[in-house]
Amino acid sequence: DMVKEFTDLCHSHGLVSIIEPVVRPPRRGDKFDREQAIIDAAKELGDSGADLYKVEMPLYGKGPQQELLCASQRLND
């Protein structure tokens, strides 16, 4: 697993490990749910051992504060 190797390498050299998964639609134009892809990435990589997990802001960071809060909280479900 690339992320595990990266975090292990950082830690073995006394460095902080930071990961920032970026989600993008498939090149073939298949159906893509950006919000679900962000959640899926967090589920897959959130406990990877990285010191900092930098996430893409749900809803592109736009919308009412309560809606943004709820979308962000879903990352921890």
C-alpha positions in Angstrom: 0.0 0.0 0.0 1.6 3.2 -1.2 0.2 5.4 1.6 1.4 3.0 4.3 4.9 2.9 2.7 4.9 6.7 2.6 3.9 7.2 6.2 6.3 4.6 7.4 9.1 6.2 5.5 8.3 9.7 6.9 8.1 8.3 10.5 11.4 6.4 10.1 13.1 9.7 9.2 11.4 11.7 12.0 9.2 13.5 9.6 5.5 14.4 9.8 3.4 12.5 7.2 0.7 14.5 5.4 -1.7 13.0 2.9 -4.2 14.9 0.7 -6.4 12.6 -1.3 -7.9 14.3 -4.3 -11.0 12.8 -6.0 -11.7 13.2 -9.7 -14.3 11.8 -12.0 -13.3 8.8 -14.2 -12.0 9.7 -17.6 -14.6 7.6 -19.4 -17.4 9.9 -18.1 -18.9 7.2 -15.9 -21.3 8.3 -13.1 -19.4 10.2 -10.4 -20.6 11.3 -7.0 -17.9 13.7 -5.7 -19.3 13.9 -2.2 -19.4 10.1 -1.8 -15.9 9.8 -3.3 -14.6 12.2 -0.6 -16.3 10.0 2.1 -15.0 6.8 0.5 -11.4 8.2 0.4 -11.7 9.2 4.1 -12.9 5.7 5.0 -10.1 4.1 3.1 -7.2 6.3 4.1 -8.3 8.0 7.3 -6.7 5.4 9.6 -3.6 5.0 7.4 -1.2 6.3 10.1 -0.7 9.7 8.5 -0.1 12.5 11.0 -2.3 14.8 9.0 -5.2 13.9 6.6 -6.0 17.0 4.5 -9.4 16.5 3.0 -11.1 18.2 0.1 -13.9 20.4 1.4 -17.3 18.8 0.8 -19.7 20.8 -1.3 -16.7 22.8 -2.6 -16.9 24.7 0.6 -20.0 26.5 -0.6 -23.4 26.6 1.0 -25.1 27.4 4.3 -22.9 26.9 7.4 -25.1 24.1 8.8 -25.1 22.2 5.5 -21.3 22.4 5.3 -21.0 21.3 8.9 -23.3 18.2 8.3 -21.4 17.3 5.1 -18.0 17.6 7.0 -19.3 15.5 9.9 -20.2 12.6 7.5 -16.4 12.2 7.0 -16.2 10.8 10.5 -19.1 8.3 10.2 
